[in-house]
Amino acid sequence: MFRYGILFCGLLVFWIILSGHIDVTGGDAYLFSCGVVSCFAATLLARRVGFIYDEGPFFAILARHYSYAPWLTWQIVLSSWDVTKCVWG
């Protein structure tokens, strides 16, 4: 159950960063509640399809992700630069 909580919180933080709707008062309350519901639905879907296993080296996978993310970010920057050169050059 701990892993599903981590997944839900991670999805919610990712949604908040991308949407920018953190104010839960006024008109943003509806958008924030939609974000919470969609993150909850995605977590339930991940549980249903078996995306997260109850056994396994969760923290080892997480550590490999932190070493992979900078490399992936650098590759995205390089490919964006290459596309920019092709379009503008």
Sequence and secondary structure as in RCSB ss.txt:
>XXXX:A:sequence
MFRYGILFCGLLVFWIILSGHIDVTGGDAYLFSCGVVSCFAATLLARRVGFIYDEGPFFAILARHYSYAPWLTWQ
IVLSSWDVTKCVWG
>XXXX:A:secstr
 HHHHHHHHHHHHHHHHHH     STTHHHHHHHHHHHHHHHHHHHHHHT S SSS HHHHHHHHHHHHHHHHHH
HHHHHHHHHHHHH 
